[in-house]
Amino acid sequence: MKYLLVLIVLIIAYNIWRKQRIDSGSATPPHRNPTNAPPRIPQEMVPCAHCGLMMPKTEALEQGGKHYCSVEHQRQGPA
Ligand SMILES: [Zn+2]
């Protein structure tokens, strides 16, 4: 029973020590991005009106409220 108490004290002490290390900034933050790249923003996906291919809206060609994956499909129009 005495050893259990010692163990609990050691666990609490270890947790306090760890917390202090994280708070002081000496430990590496767990969610640090090593490449410093901006986080990926979820993009709105739209289907090509001709072939149905899903693509990010920013990469789609828009014409008349419809989206196309390529100039050729834009020219051919909705299927
Ligand atoms: Zn297409």
PDB file of the backbone (N, CA, C, O) and the ligand in Angstrom, with CONECT records:
HET     ZN  A 101       1
ATOM      1  N   MET A   1       0.834  -1.210   0.000  1.00  0.00           N
ATOM      2  CA  MET A   1       0.000   0.000   0.000  1.00  0.00           C
ATOM      3  C   MET A   1       0.862   1.252   0.000  1.00  0.00           C
ATOM      4  O   MET A   1       0.508   2.252  -0.623  1.00  0.00           O
ATOM      5  N   LYS A   2       1.978   1.202   0.687  1.00  0.00           N
ATOM      6  CA  LYS A   2       2.886   2.340   0.773  1.00  0.00           C
ATOM      7  C   LYS A   2       3.512   2.610  -0.596  1.00  0.00           C
ATOM      8  O   LYS A   2       3.693   3.758  -1.000  1.00  0.00           O
ATOM      9  N   TYR A   3       3.837   1.517  -1.301  1.00  0.00           N
ATOM     10  CA  TYR A   3       4.448   1.670  -2.625  1.00  0.00           C
ATOM     11  C   TYR A   3       3.466   2.290  -3.615  1.00  0.00           C
ATOM     12  O   TYR A   3       3.855   3.055  -4.498  1.00  0.00           O
ATOM     13  N   LEU A   4       2.195   1.952  -3.457  1.00  0.00           N
ATOM     14  CA  LEU A   4       1.160   2.509  -4.330  1.00  0.00           C
ATOM     15  C   LEU A   4       1.105   4.024  -4.166  1.00  0.00           C
ATOM     16  O   LEU A   4       0.975   4.758  -5.145  1.00  0.00           O
ATOM     17  N   LEU A   5       1.204   4.481  -2.931  1.00  0.00           N
ATOM     18  CA  LEU A   5       1.177   5.919  -2.648  1.00  0.00           C
ATOM     19  C   LEU A   5       2.385   6.603  -3.288  1.00  0.00           C
ATOM     20  O   LEU A   5       2.255   7.681  -3.869  1.00  0.00           O
ATOM     21  N   VAL A   6       3.548   5.981  -3.184  1.00  0.00           N
ATOM     22  CA  VAL A   6       4.762   6.530  -3.790  1.00  0.00           C
ATOM     23  C   VAL A   6       4.603   6.613  -5.301  1.00  0.00           C
ATOM     24  O   VAL A   6       5.000   7.593  -5.931  1.00  0.00           O
ATOM     25  N   LEU A   7       4.015   5.565  -5.869  1.00  0.00           N
ATOM     26  CA  LEU A   7       3.806   5.520  -7.317  1.00  0.00           C
ATOM     27  C   LEU A   7       2.884   6.650  -7.769  1.00  0.00           C
ATOM     28  O   LEU A   7       3.140   7.306  -8.779  1.00  0.00           O
ATOM     29  N   ILE A   8       1.826   6.866  -7.023  1.00  0.00           N
ATOM     30  CA  ILE A   8       0.880   7.935  -7.370  1.00  0.00           C
ATOM     31  C   ILE A   8       1.583   9.297  -7.307  1.00  0.00           C
ATOM     32  O   ILE A   8       1.408  10.130  -8.197  1.00  0.00           O
ATOM     33  N   VAL A   9       2.370   9.517  -6.264  1.00  0.00           N
ATOM     34  CA  VAL A   9       3.102  10.783  -6.124  1.00  0.00           C
ATOM     35  C   VAL A   9       4.058  10.967  -7.307  1.00  0.00           C
ATOM     36  O   VAL A   9       4.181  12.070  -7.838  1.00  0.00           O
ATOM     37  N   LEU A  10       4.730   9.895  -7.717  1.00  0.00           N
ATOM     38  CA  LEU A  10       5.667   9.970  -8.846  1.00  0.00           C
ATOM     39  C   LEU A  10       4.924  10.306 -10.143  1.00  0.00           C
ATOM     40  O   LEU A  10       5.410  11.101 -10.948  1.00  0.00           O
ATOM     41  N   ILE A  11       3.760   9.708 -10.344  1.00  0.00           N
ATOM     42  CA  ILE A  11       2.978   9.973 -11.558  1.00  0.00           C
ATOM     43  C   ILE A  11       2.529  11.436 -11.580  1.00  0.00           C
ATOM     44  O   ILE A  11       2.596  12.090 -12.621  1.00  0.00           O
ATOM     45  N   ILE A  12       2.075  11.947 -10.442  1.00  0.00           N
ATOM     46  CA  ILE A  12       1.641  13.345 -10.366  1.00  0.00           C
ATOM     47  C   ILE A  12       2.828  14.270 -10.626  1.00  0.00           C
ATOM     48  O   ILE A  12       2.714  15.241 -11.374  1.00  0.00           O
ATOM     49  N   ALA A  13       3.955  13.965 -10.012  1.00  0.00           N
ATOM     50  CA  ALA A  13       5.155  14.780 -10.202  1.00  0.00           C
ATOM     51  C   ALA A  13       5.594  14.777 -11.665  1.00  0.00           C
ATOM     52  O   ALA A  13       5.989  15.808 -12.209  1.00  0.00           O
ATOM     53  N   TYR A  14       5.519  13.603 -12.293  1.00  0.00           N
ATOM     54  CA  TYR A  14       5.901  13.479 -13.705  1.00  0.00           C
ATOM     55  C   TYR A  14       4.968  14.302 -14.594  1.00  0.00           C
ATOM     56  O   TYR A  14       5.413  14.957 -15.536  1.00  0.00           O
ATOM     57  N   ASN A  15       3.663  14.261 -14.285  1.00  0.00           N
ATOM     58  CA  ASN A  15       2.698  15.033 -15.065  1.00  0.00           C
ATOM     59  C   ASN A  15       2.930  16.528 -14.923  1.00  0.00           C
ATOM     60  O   ASN A  15       2.835  17.271 -15.900  1.00  0.00           O
ATOM     61  N   ILE A  16       3.233  16.970 -13.706  1.00  0.00           N
ATOM     62  CA  ILE A  16       3.517  18.398 -13.477  1.00  0.00           C
ATOM     63  C   ILE A  16       4.774  18.800 -14.249  1.00  0.00           C
ATOM     64  O   ILE A  16       4.815  19.859 -14.874  1.00  0.00           O
ATOM     65  N   TRP A  17       5.797  17.945 -14.200  1.00  0.00           N
ATOM     66  CA  TRP A  17       7.058  18.227 -14.911  1.00  0.00           C
ATOM     67  C   TRP A  17       6.811  18.319 -16.418  1.00  0.00           C
ATOM     68  O   TRP A  17       7.334  19.212 -17.084  1.00  0.00           O
ATOM     69  N   ARG A  18       6.021  17.402 -16.945  1.00  0.00           N
ATOM     70  CA  ARG A  18       5.709  17.417 -18.377  1.00  0.00           C
ATOM     71  C   ARG A  18       4.949  18.678 -18.766  1.00  0.00           C
ATOM     72  O   ARG A  18       5.242  19.305 -19.784  1.00  0.00           O
ATOM     73  N   LYS A  19       3.961  19.042 -17.934  1.00  0.00           N
ATOM     74  CA  LYS A  19       3.148  20.220 -18.223  1.00  0.00           C
ATOM     75  C   LYS A  19       4.020  21.483 -18.235  1.00  0.00           C
ATOM     76  O   LYS A  19       3.850  22.361 -19.081  1.00  0.00           O
ATOM     77  N   GLN A  20       4.947  21.553 -17.288  1.00  0.00           N
ATOM     78  CA  GLN A  20       5.833  22.712 -17.233  1.00  0.00           C
ATOM     79  C   GLN A  20       6.727  22.783 -18.465  1.00  0.00           C
ATOM     80  O   GLN A  20       6.993  23.865 -18.989  1.00  0.00           O
ATOM     81  N   ARG A  21       7.188  21.617 -18.925  1.00  0.00           N
ATOM     82  CA  ARG A  21       8.017  21.579 -20.137  1.00  0.00           C
ATOM     83  C   ARG A  21       7.241  22.086 -21.353  1.00  0.00           C
ATOM     84  O   ARG A  21       7.777  22.834 -22.170  1.00  0.00           O
ATOM     85  N   ILE A  22       5.979  21.676 -21.467  1.00  0.00           N
ATOM     86  CA  ILE A  22       5.145  22.095 -22.600  1.00  0.00           C
ATOM     87  C   ILE A  22       4.845  23.590 -22.496  1.00  0.00           C
ATOM     88  O   ILE A  22       4.904  24.313 -23.491  1.00  0.00           O
ATOM     89  N   ASP A  23       4.516  24.055 -21.266  1.00  0.00           N
ATOM     90  CA  ASP A  23       4.170  25.463 -21.077  1.00  0.00           C
ATOM     91  C   ASP A  23       5.355  26.374 -21.350  1.00  0.00           C
ATOM     92  O   ASP A  23       5.185  27.474 -21.876  1.00  0.00           O
ATOM     93  N   SER A  24       6.567  25.923 -20.994  1.00  0.00           N
ATOM     94  CA  SER A  24       7.734  26.774 -21.189  1.00  0.00           C
ATOM     95  C   SER A  24       8.183  26.798 -22.645  1.00  0.00           C
ATOM     96  O   SER A  24       9.032  27.611 -23.012  1.00  0.00           O
ATOM     97  N   GLY A  25       7.634  25.933 -23.471  1.00  0.00           N
ATOM     98  CA  GLY A  25       7.941  25.927 -24.890  1.00  0.00           C
ATOM     99  C   GLY A  25       9.190  25.160 -25.249  1.00  0.00           C
ATOM    100  O   GLY A  25       9.631  25.217 -26.397  1.00  0.00           O
ATOM    101  N   SER A  26       9.772  24.447 -24.313  1.00  0.00           N
ATOM    102  CA  SER A  26      10.977  23.687 -24.637  1.00  0.00           C
ATOM    103  C   SER A  26      10.641  22.406 -25.383  1.00  0.00           C
ATOM    104  O   SER A  26      11.473  21.865 -26.111  1.00  0.00           O
ATOM    105  N   ALA A  27       9.436  21.932 -25.201  1.00  0.00           N
ATOM    106  CA  ALA A  27       8.999  20.731 -25.919  1.00  0.00           C
ATOM    107  C   ALA A  27       8.390  21.134 -27.253  1.00  0.00           C
ATOM    108  O   ALA A  27       7.841  22.226 -27.399  1.00  0.00           O
ATOM    109  N   THR A  28       8.496  20.250 -28.205  1.00  0.00           N
ATOM    110  CA  THR A  28       7.924  20.527 -29.518  1.00  0.00           C
ATOM    111  C   THR A  28       6.406  20.452 -29.433  1.00  0.00           C
ATOM    112  O   THR A  28       5.866  19.463 -28.937  1.00  0.00           O
ATOM    113  N   PRO A  29       5.715  21.473 -29.905  1.00  0.00           N
ATOM    114  CA  PRO A  29       4.247  21.395 -29.889  1.00  0.00           C
ATOM    115  C   PRO A  29       3.773  20.207 -30.720  1.00  0.00           C
ATOM    116  O   PRO A  29       4.335  19.932 -31.780  1.00  0.00           O
ATOM    117  N   PRO A  30       2.755  19.507 -30.254  1.00  0.00           N
ATOM    118  CA  PRO A  30       2.354  18.266 -30.931  1.00  0.00           C
ATOM    119  C   PRO A  30       1.813  18.486 -32.330  1.00  0.00           C
ATOM    120  O   PRO A  30       1.906  17.590 -33.170  1.00  0.00           O
ATOM    121  N   HIS A  31       1.243  19.665 -32.607  1.00  0.00           N
ATOM    122  CA  HIS A  31       0.623  19.872 -33.911  1.00  0.00           C
ATOM    123  C   HIS A  31       1.456  20.796 -34.794  1.00  0.00           C
ATOM    124  O   HIS A  31       0.928  21.426 -35.710  1.00  0.00           O
ATOM    125  N   ARG A  32       2.746  20.875 -34.522  1.00  0.00           N
ATOM    126  CA  ARG A  32       3.597  21.765 -35.302  1.00  0.00           C
ATOM    127  C   ARG A  32       3.751  21.221 -36.724  1.00  0.00           C
ATOM    128  O   ARG A  32       3.971  20.026 -36.924  1.00  0.00           O
ATOM    129  N   ASN A  33       3.634  22.104 -37.691  1.00  0.00           N
ATOM    130  CA  ASN A  33       3.780  21.709 -39.088  1.00  0.00           C
ATOM    131  C   ASN A  33       5.237  21.904 -39.494  1.00  0.00           C
ATOM    132  O   ASN A  33       5.694  23.046 -39.548  1.00  0.00           O
ATOM    133  N   PRO A  34       5.983  20.841 -39.780  1.00  0.00           N
ATOM    134  CA  PRO A  34       7.421  20.979 -40.038  1.00  0.00           C
ATOM    135  C   PRO A  34       7.741  21.742 -41.320  1.00  0.00           C
ATOM    136  O   PRO A  34       8.805  22.354 -41.417  1.00  0.00           O
ATOM    137  N   THR A  35       6.860  21.719 -42.286  1.00  0.00           N
ATOM    138  CA  THR A  35       7.150  22.390 -43.551  1.00  0.00           C
ATOM    139  C   THR A  35       6.693  23.842 -43.564  1.00  0.00           C
ATOM    140  O   THR A  35       6.957  24.572 -44.520  1.00  0.00           O
ATOM    141  N   ASN A  36       5.998  24.265 -42.487  1.00  0.00           N
ATOM    142  CA  ASN A  36       5.476  25.633 -42.403  1.00  0.00           C
ATOM    143  C   ASN A  36       4.476  25.939 -43.520  1.00  0.00           C
ATOM    144  O   ASN A  36       4.220  27.105 -43.821  1.00  0.00           O
ATOM    145  N   ALA A  37       3.922  24.913 -44.124  1.00  0.00           N
ATOM    146  CA  ALA A  37       2.936  25.118 -45.176  1.00  0.00           C
ATOM    147  C   ALA A  37       1.608  25.521 -44.546  1.00  0.00           C
ATOM    148  O   ALA A  37       1.289  25.091 -43.438  1.00  0.00           O
ATOM    149  N   PRO A  38       0.844  26.332 -45.237  1.00  0.00           N
ATOM    150  CA  PRO A  38      -0.461  26.699 -44.680  1.00  0.00           C
ATOM    151  C   PRO A  38      -1.358  25.489 -44.611  1.00  0.00           C
ATOM    152  O   PRO A  38      -1.269  24.600 -45.458  1.00  0.00           O
ATOM    153  N   PRO A  39      -2.235  25.438 -43.600  1.00  0.00           N
ATOM    154  CA  PRO A  39      -3.121  24.268 -43.496  1.00  0.00           C
ATOM    155  C   PRO A  39      -4.029  24.172 -44.702  1.00  0.00           C
ATOM    156  O   PRO A  39      -4.469  25.178 -45.259  1.00  0.00           O
ATOM    157  N   ARG A  40      -4.298  22.939 -45.093  1.00  0.00           N
ATOM    158  CA  ARG A  40      -5.157  22.720 -46.257  1.00  0.00           C
ATOM    159  C   ARG A  40      -6.576  23.151 -45.941  1.00  0.00           C
ATOM    160  O   ARG A  40      -7.184  22.689 -44.975  1.00  0.00           O
ATOM    161  N   ILE A  41      -7.090  24.041 -46.769  1.00  0.00           N
ATOM    162  CA  ILE A  41      -8.469  24.495 -46.604  1.00  0.00           C
ATOM    163  C   ILE A  41      -9.348  23.577 -47.447  1.00  0.00           C
ATOM    164  O   ILE A  41      -9.076  23.371 -48.630  1.00  0.00           O
ATOM    165  N   PRO A  42     -10.388  23.034 -46.853  1.00  0.00           N
ATOM    166  CA  PRO A  42     -11.277  22.166 -47.636  1.00  0.00           C
ATOM    167  C   PRO A  42     -11.858  22.940 -48.810  1.00  0.00           C
ATOM    168  O   PRO A  42     -12.393  24.036 -48.647  1.00  0.00           O
ATOM    169  N   GLN A  43     -11.745  22.358 -49.983  1.00  0.00           N
ATOM    170  CA  GLN A  43     -12.208  23.043 -51.183  1.00  0.00           C
ATOM    171  C   GLN A  43     -13.562  22.501 -51.601  1.00  0.00           C
ATOM    172  O   GLN A  43     -13.871  21.326 -51.405  1.00  0.00           O
ATOM    173  N   GLU A  44     -14.354  23.378 -52.177  1.00  0.00           N
ATOM    174  CA  GLU A  44     -15.646  22.963 -52.697  1.00  0.00           C
ATOM    175  C   GLU A  44     -15.417  22.203 -53.995  1.00  0.00           C
ATOM    176  O   GLU A  44     -14.772  22.706 -54.914  1.00  0.00           O
ATOM    177  N   MET A  45     -15.955  20.977 -54.063  1.00  0.00           N
ATOM    178  CA  MET A  45     -15.783  20.146 -55.247  1.00  0.00           C
ATOM    179  C   MET A  45     -17.018  20.275 -56.137  1.00  0.00           C
ATOM    180  O   MET A  45     -18.156  20.254 -55.666  1.00  0.00           O
ATOM    181  N   VAL A  46     -16.758  20.408 -57.427  1.00  0.00           N
ATOM    182  CA  VAL A  46     -17.872  20.505 -58.381  1.00  0.00           C
ATOM    183  C   VAL A  46     -17.660  19.463 -59.475  1.00  0.00           C
ATOM    184  O   VAL A  46     -16.521  19.169 -59.837  1.00  0.00           O
ATOM    185  N   PRO A  47     -18.746  18.904 -60.003  1.00  0.00           N
ATOM    186  CA  PRO A  47     -18.616  17.929 -61.085  1.00  0.00           C
ATOM    187  C   PRO A  47     -18.570  18.616 -62.441  1.00  0.00           C
ATOM    188  O   PRO A  47     -19.191  19.661 -62.640  1.00  0.00           O
ATOM    189  N   CYS A  48     -17.829  18.020 -63.373  1.00  0.00           N
ATOM    190  CA  CYS A  48     -17.823  18.509 -64.741  1.00  0.00           C
ATOM    191  C   CYS A  48     -19.195  18.222 -65.351  1.00  0.00           C
ATOM    192  O   CYS A  48     -19.711  17.108 -65.255  1.00  0.00           O
ATOM    193  N   ALA A  49     -19.773  19.240 -65.976  1.00  0.00           N
ATOM    194  CA  ALA A  49     -21.117  19.077 -66.548  1.00  0.00           C
ATOM    195  C   ALA A  49     -21.105  18.114 -67.722  1.00  0.00           C
ATOM    196  O   ALA A  49     -22.155  17.604 -68.113  1.00  0.00           O
ATOM    197  N   HIS A  50     -19.926  17.856 -68.294  1.00  0.00           N
ATOM    198  CA  HIS A  50     -19.839  16.971 -69.459  1.00  0.00           C
ATOM    199  C   HIS A  50     -19.532  15.525 -69.073  1.00  0.00           C
ATOM    200  O   HIS A  50     -20.231  14.605 -69.496  1.00  0.00           O
ATOM    201  N   CYS A  51     -18.483  15.325 -68.266  1.00  0.00           N
ATOM    202  CA  CYS A  51     -18.065  13.955 -67.948  1.00  0.00           C
ATOM    203  C   CYS A  51     -18.283  13.581 -66.481  1.00  0.00           C
ATOM    204  O   CYS A  51     -18.124  12.418 -66.109  1.00  0.00           O
ATOM    205  N   GLY A  52     -18.642  14.551 -65.652  1.00  0.00           N
ATOM    206  CA  GLY A  52     -18.939  14.233 -64.263  1.00  0.00           C
ATOM    207  C   GLY A  52     -17.735  14.161 -63.358  1.00  0.00           C
ATOM    208  O   GLY A  52     -17.864  13.811 -62.184  1.00  0.00           O
ATOM    209  N   LEU A  53     -16.558  14.486 -63.879  1.00  0.00           N
ATOM    210  CA  LEU A  53     -15.335  14.443 -63.076  1.00  0.00           C
ATOM    211  C   LEU A  53     -15.410  15.482 -61.963  1.00  0.00           C
ATOM    212  O   LEU A  53     -15.742  16.643 -62.199  1.00  0.00           O
ATOM    213  N   MET A  54     -15.090  15.037 -60.728  1.00  0.00           N
ATOM    214  CA  MET A  54     -15.091  15.962 -59.601  1.00  0.00           C
ATOM    215  C   MET A  54     -13.769  16.711 -59.567  1.00  0.00           C
ATOM    216  O   MET A  54     -12.702  16.122 -59.740  1.00  0.00           O
ATOM    217  N   MET A  55     -13.853  18.006 -59.343  1.00  0.00           N
ATOM    218  CA  MET A  55     -12.632  18.819 -59.276  1.00  0.00           C
ATOM    219  C   MET A  55     -12.873  20.006 -58.351  1.00  0.00           C
ATOM    220  O   MET A  55     -14.021  20.390 -58.127  1.00  0.00           O
ATOM    221  N   PRO A  56     -11.804  20.591 -57.811  1.00  0.00           N
ATOM    222  CA  PRO A  56     -11.987  21.785 -56.982  1.00  0.00           C
ATOM    223  C   PRO A  56     -12.600  22.904 -57.807  1.00  0.00           C
ATOM    224  O   PRO A  56     -12.260  23.092 -58.976  1.00  0.00           O
ATOM    225  N   LYS A  57     -13.508  23.644 -57.184  1.00  0.00           N
ATOM    226  CA  LYS A  57     -14.203  24.713 -57.890  1.00  0.00           C
ATOM    227  C   LYS A  57     -13.231  25.757 -58.433  1.00  0.00           C
ATOM    228  O   LYS A  57     -13.471  26.368 -59.475  1.00  0.00           O
ATOM    229  N   THR A  58     -12.122  25.952 -57.703  1.00  0.00           N
ATOM    230  CA  THR A  58     -11.144  26.953 -58.125  1.00  0.00           C
ATOM    231  C   THR A  58     -10.440  26.546 -59.413  1.00  0.00           C
ATOM    232  O   THR A  58      -9.921  27.401 -60.131  1.00  0.00           O
ATOM    233  N   GLU A  59     -10.415  25.220 -59.721  1.00  0.00           N
ATOM    234  CA  GLU A  59      -9.737  24.736 -60.929  1.00  0.00           C
ATOM    235  C   GLU A  59     -10.707  24.492 -62.075  1.00  0.00           C
ATOM    236  O   GLU A  59     -10.287  24.198 -63.194  1.00  0.00           O
ATOM    237  N   ALA A  60     -11.995  24.613 -61.805  1.00  0.00           N
ATOM    238  CA  ALA A  60     -12.997  24.319 -62.834  1.00  0.00           C
ATOM    239  C   ALA A  60     -13.197  25.530 -63.739  1.00  0.00           C
ATOM    240  O   ALA A  60     -13.014  26.677 -63.330  1.00  0.00           O
ATOM    241  N   LEU A  61     -13.576  25.241 -64.970  1.00  0.00           N
ATOM    242  CA  LEU A  61     -13.932  26.297 -65.917  1.00  0.00           C
ATOM    243  C   LEU A  61     -15.442  26.472 -65.835  1.00  0.00           C
ATOM    244  O   LEU A  61     -16.202  25.517 -65.999  1.00  0.00           O
ATOM    245  N   GLU A  62     -15.864  27.702 -65.579  1.00  0.00           N
ATOM    246  CA  GLU A  62     -17.277  27.943 -65.375  1.00  0.00           C
ATOM    247  C   GLU A  62     -17.879  28.638 -66.590  1.00  0.00           C
ATOM    248  O   GLU A  62     -17.300  29.571 -67.146  1.00  0.00           O
ATOM    249  N   GLN A  63     -19.038  28.166 -66.979  1.00  0.00           N
ATOM    250  CA  GLN A  63     -19.744  28.802 -68.092  1.00  0.00           C
ATOM    251  C   GLN A  63     -21.231  28.583 -67.908  1.00  0.00           C
ATOM    252  O   GLN A  63     -21.686  27.442 -67.821  1.00  0.00           O
ATOM    253  N   GLY A  64     -21.988  29.656 -67.847  1.00  0.00           N
ATOM    254  CA  GLY A  64     -23.441  29.550 -67.716  1.00  0.00           C
ATOM    255  C   GLY A  64     -23.877  28.816 -66.461  1.00  0.00           C
ATOM    256  O   GLY A  64     -24.878  28.099 -66.480  1.00  0.00           O
ATOM    257  N   GLY A  65     -23.136  28.985 -65.362  1.00  0.00           N
ATOM    258  CA  GLY A  65     -23.508  28.333 -64.106  1.00  0.00           C
ATOM    259  C   GLY A  65     -23.099  26.873 -64.039  1.00  0.00           C
ATOM    260  O   GLY A  65     -23.351  26.213 -63.031  1.00  0.00           O
ATOM    261  N   LYS A  66     -22.462  26.340 -65.109  1.00  0.00           N
ATOM    262  CA  LYS A  66     -21.994  24.955 -65.101  1.00  0.00           C
ATOM    263  C   LYS A  66     -20.460  24.949 -65.081  1.00  0.00           C
ATOM    264  O   LYS A  66     -19.802  25.898 -65.506  1.00  0.00           O
ATOM    265  N   HIS A  67     -19.926  23.841 -64.571  1.00  0.00           N
ATOM    266  CA  HIS A  67     -18.479  23.721 -64.432  1.00  0.00           C
ATOM    267  C   HIS A  67     -17.957  22.639 -65.356  1.00  0.00           C
ATOM    268  O   HIS A  67     -18.610  21.623 -65.594  1.00  0.00           O
ATOM    269  N   TYR A  68     -16.761  22.885 -65.869  1.00  0.00           N
ATOM    270  CA  TYR A  68     -16.152  21.938 -66.807  1.00  0.00           C
ATOM    271  C   TYR A  68     -14.716  21.672 -66.385  1.00  0.00           C
ATOM    272  O   TYR A  68     -14.050  22.533 -65.811  1.00  0.00           O
ATOM    273  N   CYS A  69     -14.248  20.450 -66.686  1.00  0.00           N
ATOM    274  CA  CYS A  69     -12.909  20.055 -66.273  1.00  0.00           C
ATOM    275  C   CYS A  69     -11.860  20.538 -67.271  1.00  0.00           C
ATOM    276  O   CYS A  69     -10.694  20.695 -66.910  1.00  0.00           O
ATOM    277  N   SER A  70     -12.255  20.773 -68.511  1.00  0.00           N
ATOM    278  CA  SER A  70     -11.294  21.158 -69.537  1.00  0.00           C
ATOM    279  C   SER A  70     -11.960  22.085 -70.552  1.00  0.00           C
ATOM    280  O   SER A  70     -13.185  22.190 -70.617  1.00  0.00           O
ATOM    281  N   VAL A  71     -11.127  22.746 -71.334  1.00  0.00           N
ATOM    282  CA  VAL A  71     -11.632  23.656 -72.360  1.00  0.00           C
ATOM    283  C   VAL A  71     -12.464  22.872 -73.384  1.00  0.00           C
ATOM    284  O   VAL A  71     -13.472  23.357 -73.898  1.00  0.00           O
ATOM    285  N   GLU A  72     -12.009  21.649 -73.661  1.00  0.00           N
ATOM    286  CA  GLU A  72     -12.704  20.824 -74.650  1.00  0.00           C
ATOM    287  C   GLU A  72     -14.123  20.492 -74.183  1.00  0.00           C
ATOM    288  O   GLU A  72     -15.075  20.591 -74.956  1.00  0.00           O
ATOM    289  N   HIS A  73     -14.257  20.101 -72.923  1.00  0.00           N
ATOM    290  CA  HIS A  73     -15.588  19.785 -72.381  1.00  0.00           C
ATOM    291  C   HIS A  73     -16.432  21.047 -72.267  1.00  0.00           C
ATOM    292  O   HIS A  73     -17.653  20.997 -72.413  1.00  0.00           O
ATOM    293  N   GLN A  74     -15.790  22.168 -72.009  1.00  0.00           N
ATOM    294  CA  GLN A  74     -16.505  23.434 -71.953  1.00  0.00           C
ATOM    295  C   GLN A  74     -17.090  23.746 -73.330  1.00  0.00           C
ATOM    296  O   GLN A  74     -18.216  24.231 -73.449  1.00  0.00           O
ATOM    297  N   ARG A  75     -16.304  23.458 -74.362  1.00  0.00           N
ATOM    298  CA  ARG A  75     -16.720  23.712 -75.732  1.00  0.00           C
ATOM    299  C   ARG A  75     -17.856  22.758 -76.134  1.00  0.00           C
ATOM    300  O   ARG A  75     -18.801  23.152 -76.817  1.00  0.00           O
ATOM    301  N   GLN A  76     -17.741  21.484 -75.689  1.00  0.00           N
ATOM    302  CA  GLN A  76     -18.745  20.484 -76.053  1.00  0.00           C
ATOM    303  C   GLN A  76     -20.046  20.648 -75.278  1.00  0.00           C
ATOM    304  O   GLN A  76     -21.103  20.190 -75.711  1.00  0.00           O
ATOM    305  N   GLY A  77     -19.952  21.311 -74.123  1.00  0.00           N
ATOM    306  CA  GLY A  77     -21.171  21.569 -73.356  1.00  0.00           C
ATOM    307  C   GLY A  77     -21.614  20.369 -72.522  1.00  0.00           C
ATOM    308  O   GLY A  77     -20.963  19.325 -72.520  1.00  0.00           O
ATOM    309  N   PRO A  78     -22.740  20.536 -71.810  1.00  0.00           N
ATOM    310  CA  PRO A  78     -23.238  19.441 -70.950  1.00  0.00           C
ATOM    311  C   PRO A  78     -23.563  18.199 -71.769  1.00  0.00           C
ATOM    312  O   PRO A  78     -24.030  18.284 -72.904  1.00  0.00           O
ATOM    313  N   ALA A  79     -23.304  17.043 -71.163  1.00  0.00           N
ATOM    314  CA  ALA A  79     -23.561  15.785 -71.861  1.00  0.00           C
ATOM    315  C   ALA A  79     -25.060  15.497 -71.880  1.00  0.00           C
ATOM    316  O   ALA A  79     -25.486  14.478 -72.424  1.00  0.00           O
TER     317      ALA A  79
HETATM  318 ZN    ZN A 101     -15.090  16.849 -68.208  1.00  0.00          ZN2+
END
